[in-house]
Amino acid sequence: MADSTHTAEIWRPHVTVACVVADGGRYLMVEEEVDGRIAYNQPAGHLDDGESLMAAAVRETLEETGWAVELLHLIGVHQWRSTEHGDAVVRFSFAARAIGHDPDRPLDTGIRRALWLTRAEIAALGERLRSPMILQSIDLWLAGQRLPLSVLSHLPEEGAA
């Protein structure tokens, strides 16, 4: 039995979301400054407290690119240890469709621009990609992996709207 006077630290991975937004053969990407270097990623970010995974994916895409999206499918759940900060990451990758763009919307701090690239152009970025999950999620989507969004559920806290 655990001693109630001693609270052991509980290990927690970073929970992140990302969107594969395809338009023909091009994919929505972000160019960002990370620790003084330029890196490329899909629209992605951390899950906020009290937020659903799906709401986080839509929010992060808008904040990082100015694009409003509609989620279509869950592509997969990926587990990885970041080479950037050394922490474990659990990433929920979604397929989304772009439904509108606000070119005047300020982008998140560190984001230099949003751009549309082909898979070949993304692969050619090599070490400038923030993680291997970028190409992995695109390739899973290209292979036809599409899980229904209904596999995810969000039970709001009691008393929350």
C-alpha positions in Angstrom: 0.0 0.0 0.0 1.3 3.4 -0.9 2.2 5.9 1.8 -0.2 8.8 1.5 2.4 11.2 2.9 4.7 10.4 0.0 3.4 11.2 -3.5 5.5 9.5 -6.2 5.8 11.4 -9.5 3.6 9.8 -12.1 5.1 9.5 -15.6 3.0 11.3 -18.3 3.6 11.4 -22.0 2.9 14.5 -24.0 -0.5 14.0 -25.7 -0.5 15.7 -29.1 -2.8 15.9 -32.1 -2.0 16.5 -35.8 -3.9 16.8 -39.1 -3.2 15.4 -42.5 -5.0 17.9 -44.7 -4.8 16.8 -48.3 -5.7 18.8 -51.4 -5.1 16.7 -54.4 -1.5 15.6 -54.1 -0.5 18.3 -51.7 -0.5 18.4 -47.9 -0.8 21.3 -45.5 2.4 21.8 -43.6 3.9 24.5 -41.3 7.3 26.0 -41.4 8.3 26.9 -37.8 11.3 28.0 -35.8 12.2 25.4 -33.1 15.2 26.1 -30.9 16.8 28.5 -33.4 16.4 26.2 -36.4 13.7 25.9 -39.2 11.6 22.8 -39.0 8.6 21.4 -40.8 5.5 19.7 -39.3 1.9 19.1 -40.0 -0.5 21.4 -38.1 0.0 19.9 -34.7 0.0 20.7 -31.0 -0.8 19.7 -27.5 -4.1 18.7 -26.0 -5.3 21.3 -23.6 -6.9 20.4 -20.2 -10.6 19.7 -20.6 -10.4 19.7 -24.4 -11.5 16.8 -26.7 -8.9 15.3 -29.0 -11.0 16.3 -32.0 -11.4 19.9 -30.8 -7.7 20.2 -30.2 -6.9 19.0 -33.8 -9.3 21.6 -35.3 -8.0 24.4 -33.0 -4.3 23.7 -33.6 -4.8 23.6 -37.4 -6.5 27.0 -37.3 -4.0 28.5 -35.0 -1.0 27.3 -36.9 -2.2 27.8 -40.5 -5.3 30.0 -40.7 -7.2 27.1 -42.2 -10.5 25.9 -40.8 -10.8 22.2 -41.2 -13.4 19.4 -40.9 -12.1 16.2 -39.4 -13.0 13.1 -41.5 -11.2 10.2 -39.9 -8.7 9.1 -37.3 -5.6 7.8 -39.1 -3.8 6.4 -36.1 -2.3 6.8 -32.7 1.5 6.9 -32.7 3.9 6.5 -29.8 7.4 8.1 -30.0 10.2 9.5 -27.9 11.0 12.9 -29.2 14.6 13.5 -30.3 13.9 17.2 -29.8 13.2 17.2 -26.0 13.6 13.5 -25.0 10.1 13.1 -23.7 7.6 10.5 -24.8 4.8 11.6 -27.1 1.4 10.0 -27.9 0.1 11.5 -31.1 -3.4 11.2 -32.5 -3.3 11.8 -36.3 -6.4 12.9 -38.1 -7.4 13.2 -41.7 -9.1 16.5 -42.3 -10.6 18.5 -45.2 -9.9 22.3 -45.6 -13.1 24.3 -45.5 -11.9 27.9 -45.3 -8.9 30.1 -45.0 -8.2 33.4 -43.3 -5.0 34.7 -44.8 -5.0 37.7 -42.3 -5.2 35.5 -39.2 -2.0 35.8 -37.1 -0.3 32.4 -36.7 1.0 30.9 -33.5 4.3 32.1 -32.1 7.2 30.4 -33.9 5.2 29.6 -37.0 6.7 31.3 -40.0 4.2 30.2 -42.6 1.8 27.5 -43.8 2.5 25.8 -47.1 1.2 23.1 -49.3 3.8 20.4 -50.3 3.7 17.1 -52.1 4.7 13.9 -50.3 8.0 13.9 -52.3 8.7 17.5 -51.2 8.0 16.6 -47.6 10.2 13.5 -47.8 13.0 15.6 -49.3 13.0 17.8 -46.1 14.7 14.9 -44.3 16.2 16.0 -41.0 14.2 19.2 -41.1 11.0 17.3 -40.3 10.1 17.5 -36.6 9.3 13.8 -36.4 9.0 10.6 -38.3 5.2 10.6 -37.6 4.7 13.2 -40.3 5.5 10.8 -43.2 4.1 7.8 -41.3 0.7 9.4 -41.0 0.7 10.5 -44.6 1.7 7.1 -45.8 -1.0 5.4 -43.6 -3.6 7.8 -45.1 -2.3 7.0 -48.6 -2.6 3.3 -47.8 -6.3 3.8 -47.0 -6.1 3.7 -43.2 -9.2 5.5 -42.0 -10.8 4.9 -38.6 -14.2 6.3 -37.8 -14.1 9.4 -35.5 -16.7 7.5 -33.3 -13.8 5.4 -31.9 -13.0 8.4 -29.8 -15.2 9.7 -27.1 -15.0 12.7 -24.8 -16.9 12.8 -21.5 -17.0 16.3 -20.3 -16.4 17.0 -16.6 -19.5 17.2 -14.5 -21.0 20.7 -14.6 -19.1 21.6 -17.8 -21.1 23.0 -20.6 
